[in-house]
Amino acid sequence: MVITVTLADLVLHRLVPYPPPTKEVEDAVREYAASDPTLLVVGSSHARSFDSVAARLDREAPGAERIVALPVELGKLASYEWVLNHRIWPLADERGASGALRRPSMRRVILVTEWWDSCDPDDGQPSYNLPARAWTWGDFVADVAQHGITTYNRNYVRNRWTELWERSLLVRDRGHGLLLRRLRGRIRAPSPAAVAAEYEAQTAQWRRNVEHGVDCIGSPTQMQALNDMLDEFAHRGLETTVLLYPRKPGTLTETAREGTLPRFSAMLQEIASRRGLRFIDLTTTSPLSDDEFAEDFDHLTGPGHQHFAAWTLDGSLSWLHGAGRPAAVGSATP
């Protein structure tokens, strides 16, 4: 059986281009533990764009900042708070034998978010991404001791199993269906009309989701988590920037541009202004084209990440070079 699966995987690797594994919480935690960053970027999977920002900044202004990007896949604001409290602050507070902090250099934080992060999960339960993306073995054992084996904590086991078989396309693709679609495309390429119809259906679904977001933004649970995070940043003396991530232009209707998006932006800008924080809204102002977003309509392609890095470091994030003036407090100017 193992030999059969191994052979099948070898064949599939040759036949089907499949995205490589992406950076996860555990990768960022290891990166943080092995370094002494000056800037932490926390957000959902969109935070991965800041690895491109960090690489470009290193070329343009070596030593200006040491950036660690912390991506919490499928994150909510409450998820980010949990990861910070359980995975990052213990490292930030760790002391050596002399009593001095091992990593004393962090002075800035960028919180990357969008409207979806402020909506509770549909079932009102804790975000299922946490066990899968952020738990340690100790978190799993503690939850099982309290609740027994549940659908929620099984996510930890499922994701660890997938990571164990990271090189297996068959295991990684379980539940996604990407492998089957790409195999069908190799056998018989879909007609241009079919491709266009699928694209339009996906676009329509995204447009509906963004439009309906106005009904769920600003959940008390998520906003409490946001304010608790901002309190902690202030307590630690961190210069804080709240940044709204760009969205794919084709997924945004006039209804969304007049409802969900400006309401969420105004909500966060008011909080930033009240607290004296830098606020940057890139939701609809970026030069990124639809083609620079991946087939999931949510994440950027490789060239898209590079374009994002160049654009922001020339503009809204130019202050990371150490010479540019910071954006005004409470500013929504990109």
C-alpha positions as CSV (number, residue, x, y, z in Angstrom):
1,M,0.0,0.0,0.0
2,V,2.8,2.4,1.0
3,I,4.7,1.6,-2.2
4,T,1.6,2.2,-4.3
5,V,0.9,5.6,-2.7
6,T,4.5,6.6,-3.1
7,L,4.6,5.7,-6.7
8,A,1.3,7.5,-7.3
9,D,2.7,10.6,-5.7
10,L,5.9,10.4,-7.8
11,V,3.8,10.3,-11.0
12,L,1.5,13.1,-9.8
13,H,4.5,15.4,-8.9
14,R,5.5,15.1,-12.6
15,L,2.0,15.6,-14.0
16,V,0.4,18.2,-11.8
17,P,1.9,21.5,-10.7
18,Y,0.8,21.9,-7.1
19,P,1.5,24.9,-4.8
20,P,4.4,24.4,-2.4
21,P,3.6,24.4,1.4
22,T,3.1,28.0,2.6
23,K,4.3,29.7,5.8
24,E,2.3,28.9,8.9
25,V,2.2,29.9,12.5
26,E,4.7,27.3,13.5
27,D,7.2,28.6,10.9
28,A,6.8,32.1,12.1
29,V,7.2,31.1,15.7
30,R,10.5,29.3,14.9
31,E,11.6,32.3,13.0
32,Y,10.8,34.6,15.9
33,A,12.5,32.3,18.4
34,A,15.7,32.2,16.3
35,S,15.9,35.9,15.9
36,D,15.3,39.3,17.5
37,P,12.9,41.1,15.3
38,T,12.2,44.8,15.4
39,L,8.8,44.5,13.7
40,L,6.1,41.9,14.0
41,V,3.4,41.7,11.3
42,V,0.3,39.7,12.4
43,G,-2.7,38.9,10.3
44,S,-4.4,36.1,8.4
45,S,-2.7,34.4,5.4
46,H,-2.4,37.9,4.0
47,A,0.5,38.6,6.4
48,R,2.6,36.4,4.1
49,S,2.9,39.3,1.7
50,F,5.2,40.9,4.3
51,D,7.9,38.3,3.7
52,S,8.2,40.0,0.3
53,V,8.1,43.4,1.9
54,A,10.9,42.3,4.3
55,A,13.0,40.9,1.4
56,R,12.7,44.0,-0.6
57,L,13.4,46.3,2.4
58,D,16.6,44.3,3.1
59,R,17.8,45.1,-0.4
60,E,16.8,48.8,-0.3
61,A,17.7,49.6,3.3
62,P,19.8,46.9,4.9
63,G,19.3,46.8,8.6
64,A,16.4,49.2,8.7
65,E,14.1,46.6,10.2
66,R,14.1,42.9,11.1
67,I,10.6,41.8,10.2
68,V,8.8,38.6,11.2
69,A,5.5,38.0,9.5
70,L,3.0,35.9,11.5
71,P,0.2,34.4,9.2
72,V,-2.8,32.8,10.9
73,E,-4.6,31.0,8.1
74,L,-8.3,31.7,8.1
75,G,-7.7,34.0,11.0
76,K,-10.2,36.1,12.9
77,L,-9.2,38.9,15.3
78,A,-9.8,36.6,18.3
79,S,-7.5,34.0,16.6
80,Y,-4.7,36.6,16.3
81,E,-5.1,37.5,20.0
82,W,-4.8,33.8,21.0
83,V,-1.7,33.2,18.9
84,L,0.0,36.3,20.3
85,N,-0.9,35.4,23.9
86,H,0.1,31.7,23.7
87,R,2.9,31.6,21.1
88,I,4.5,35.1,20.7
89,W,4.5,36.9,24.1
90,P,6.1,34.0,25.9
91,L,9.0,34.3,23.5
92,A,9.1,38.1,23.8
93,D,9.2,37.9,27.6
94,E,11.8,35.1,27.7
95,R,14.9,35.9,29.8
96,G,18.4,34.5,29.8
97,A,20.5,33.5,32.8
98,S,21.4,37.1,33.5
99,G,17.8,38.1,33.7
100,A,17.9,40.2,30.5
101,L,15.4,39.7,27.7
102,R,16.6,37.3,25.1
103,R,14.8,39.3,22.3
104,P,14.6,42.9,23.4
105,S,14.4,44.7,20.0
106,M,10.7,44.6,19.0
107,R,9.4,48.1,18.8
108,R,6.8,48.0,16.1
109,V,3.8,45.9,15.1
110,I,1.6,46.0,12.0
111,L,-1.9,44.4,12.4
112,V,-3.1,43.3,8.9
113,T,-6.8,42.8,8.7
114,E,-10.0,43.1,6.6
115,W,-13.7,43.1,7.2
116,W,-14.1,39.3,7.3
117,D,-11.8,39.1,10.4
118,S,-14.4,41.0,12.5
119,C,-17.2,38.6,11.8
120,D,-17.7,35.6,14.1
121,P,-17.5,32.1,12.6
122,D,-20.9,31.1,11.1
123,D,-21.6,28.6,14.0
124,G,-20.6,31.1,16.7
125,Q,-17.9,28.7,18.0
126,P,-14.2,29.4,18.4
127,S,-12.3,29.5,15.1
128,Y,-11.6,26.0,13.9
129,N,-8.3,27.2,12.4
130,L,-6.7,27.5,15.8
131,P,-6.2,23.8,16.6
132,A,-5.0,23.1,13.1
133,R,-2.8,26.2,12.6
134,A,-1.6,27.3,16.0
135,W,-1.8,24.7,18.7
136,T,1.0,22.8,20.2
137,W,0.9,19.2,21.5
138,G,0.3,20.6,25.0
139,D,-2.7,22.7,23.9
140,F,-4.2,19.5,22.4
141,V,-3.7,17.4,25.5
142,A,-5.1,20.1,27.7
143,D,-8.2,20.5,25.6
144,V,-8.8,16.7,25.4
145,A,-8.4,16.5,29.2
146,Q,-11.2,19.1,29.6
147,H,-13.5,18.2,26.7
148,G,-12.6,14.8,25.5
149,I,-12.0,14.2,21.8
150,T,-14.1,16.6,19.8
151,T,-14.6,17.8,16.3
152,Y,-12.8,21.0,17.3
153,N,-9.6,19.5,18.8
154,R,-9.4,16.8,16.1
155,N,-8.3,19.6,13.7
156,Y,-5.0,19.5,15.5
157,V,-4.5,15.8,14.7
158,R,-5.6,16.2,11.1
159,N,-3.2,19.0,10.4
160,R,-0.3,17.3,12.1
161,W,-1.0,14.3,9.9
162,T,-1.0,16.4,6.8
163,E,2.3,18.0,7.8
164,L,3.8,14.6,8.4
165,W,3.0,13.8,4.8
166,E,3.9,17.2,3.5
167,R,5.5,15.8,0.3
168,S,2.5,13.7,-0.6
169,L,0.1,15.5,-3.0
170,L,-2.6,12.9,-2.2
171,V,-2.5,13.7,1.5
172,R,-2.2,17.5,1.1
173,D,-5.0,17.7,-1.4
174,R,-7.6,15.9,0.8
175,G,-10.7,18.1,1.1
176,H,-9.5,20.6,-1.5
177,G,-10.1,18.9,-4.8
178,L,-7.4,20.9,-6.6
179,L,-5.5,17.7,-7.7
180,L,-8.5,16.2,-9.4
181,R,-9.4,19.5,-11.2
182,R,-5.8,19.8,-12.5
183,L,-5.6,16.2,-13.6
184,R,-8.8,16.6,-15.6
185,G,-7.3,19.7,-17.2
186,R,-4.3,17.7,-18.2
187,I,-6.4,15.0,-19.8
188,R,-8.9,17.3,-21.4
189,A,-8.5,21.0,-21.2
190,P,-11.8,22.8,-20.4
191,S,-13.3,25.0,-23.1
192,P,-12.8,28.7,-22.9
193,A,-16.5,29.0,-22.3
194,A,-16.4,26.6,-19.4
195,V,-13.4,28.5,-17.9
196,A,-15.2,31.8,-18.3
197,A,-18.4,30.4,-16.7
198,E,-16.5,29.0,-13.7
199,Y,-14.7,32.3,-13.2
200,E,-17.9,34.3,-13.4
201,A,-19.6,32.0,-10.9
202,Q,-16.7,32.3,-8.5
203,T,-16.7,36.1,-8.9
204,A,-20.4,36.3,-8.2
205,Q,-20.0,34.3,-5.0
206,W,-17.3,36.5,-3.8
207,R,-19.3,39.6,-4.6
208,R,-22.3,38.3,-2.6
209,N,-20.0,37.4,0.4
210,V,-18.5,40.9,0.5
211,E,-21.9,42.6,0.1
212,H,-23.4,40.5,2.9
213,G,-20.5,41.2,5.2
214,V,-22.2,44.4,6.3
215,D,-24.5,42.2,8.4
216,C,-21.7,40.7,10.5
217,I,-18.8,43.1,10.7
218,G,-17.9,44.4,14.1
219,S,-18.9,41.4,16.1
220,P,-18.6,42.2,19.9
221,T,-16.4,39.1,20.4
222,Q,-14.0,40.0,17.6
223,M,-13.9,43.7,18.4
224,Q,-13.1,42.9,22.1
225,A,-10.2,40.8,20.9
226,L,-9.0,43.7,18.7
227,N,-9.1,46.2,21.6
228,D,-7.4,43.7,23.9
229,M,-4.6,43.3,21.4
230,L,-4.2,47.0,21.0
231,D,-4.1,47.4,24.8
232,E,-1.4,44.8,24.9
233,F,0.6,46.6,22.2
234,A,0.3,49.8,24.1
235,H,1.3,48.1,27.3
236,R,4.5,46.8,25.6
237,G,5.3,50.2,24.1
238,L,4.9,49.1,20.5
239,E,4.4,51.6,17.7
240,T,1.2,50.2,16.1
241,T,-0.1,50.3,12.6
242,V,-3.5,49.0,11.6
243,L,-3.5,48.1,7.9
244,L,-6.4,47.0,5.8
245,Y,-5.3,44.6,3.1
246,P,-6.1,45.0,-0.6
247,R,-8.9,43.0,-2.1
248,K,-9.3,41.7,-5.7
249,P,-11.0,44.6,-7.6
250,G,-13.3,42.4,-9.6
251,T,-14.9,41.0,-6.4
252,L,-16.0,44.4,-5.2
253,T,-19.4,45.8,-6.3
254,E,-20.7,49.3,-5.8
255,T,-22.9,47.9,-3.0
256,A,-19.8,46.6,-1.2
257,R,-17.9,49.8,-1.8
258,E,-20.7,51.8,-0.3
259,G,-21.6,49.4,2.5
260,T,-19.4,46.8,4.0
261,L,-16.0,48.2,3.1
262,P,-16.4,51.9,4.2
263,R,-18.3,50.9,7.3
264,F,-15.5,48.6,8.4
265,S,-12.8,51.1,7.5
266,A,-14.6,53.8,9.4
267,M,-15.0,51.5,12.4
268,L,-11.2,50.8,12.5
269,Q,-10.2,54.3,11.7
270,E,-12.2,55.6,14.7
271,I,-10.4,53.2,17.0
272,A,-7.0,54.1,15.5
273,S,-7.7,57.8,15.8
274,R,-8.9,57.5,19.4
275,R,-5.8,55.5,20.3
276,G,-3.3,57.6,18.3
277,L,-2.4,54.8,16.0
278,R,-1.3,54.8,12.4
279,F,-4.1,53.6,10.1
280,I,-3.7,52.6,6.4
281,D,-6.6,51.5,4.3
282,L,-5.4,49.7,1.1
283,T,-8.7,47.8,0.5
284,T,-9.6,49.5,-2.8
285,T,-6.6,51.8,-3.5
286,S,-3.9,49.4,-4.6
287,P,-2.7,49.2,-8.2
288,L,-3.0,45.3,-8.0
289,S,-4.9,43.9,-10.9
290,D,-7.3,40.9,-10.9
291,D,-4.6,38.9,-12.7
292,E,-2.2,39.4,-9.7
293,F,-4.6,37.5,-7.4
294,A,-4.4,33.7,-7.3
295,E,-7.1,31.3,-8.5
296,D,-8.7,31.4,-5.0
297,F,-9.4,35.1,-5.5
298,D,-8.0,35.9,-2.0
299,H,-4.2,35.5,-2.1
300,L,-1.6,37.2,-4.3
301,T,0.5,35.4,-6.9
302,G,4.3,35.6,-6.7
303,P,4.4,38.7,-9.0
304,G,1.5,40.1,-7.0
305,H,3.5,39.9,-3.7
306,Q,6.4,41.6,-5.4
307,H,4.2,44.4,-6.8
308,F,2.6,44.8,-3.3
309,A,6.0,45.1,-1.7
310,A,7.3,47.7,-4.2
311,W,4.1,49.8,-4.1
312,T,3.8,49.9,-0.3
313,L,7.5,50.6,0.3
314,D,7.4,53.4,-2.2
315,G,4.3,54.8,-0.5
316,S,2.3,53.9,2.6
317,L,5.2,51.9,4.2
318,S,8.0,54.1,3.1
319,W,8.7,55.0,6.7
320,L,10.1,51.4,7.1
321,H,13.2,52.6,5.4
322,G,14.0,54.7,8.4
323,A,14.1,58.0,6.5
324,G,10.5,58.5,5.2
325,R,8.0,60.3,7.4
326,P,5.3,58.0,9.0
327,A,1.8,58.3,7.7
328,A,-0.2,60.7,9.8
329,V,-2.0,59.2,12.8
330,G,-5.5,58.1,11.8
331,S,-4.7,58.6,8.1
332,A,-6.5,56.4,5.5
333,T,-4.2,57.6,2.8
334,P,-2.3,54.7,1.0
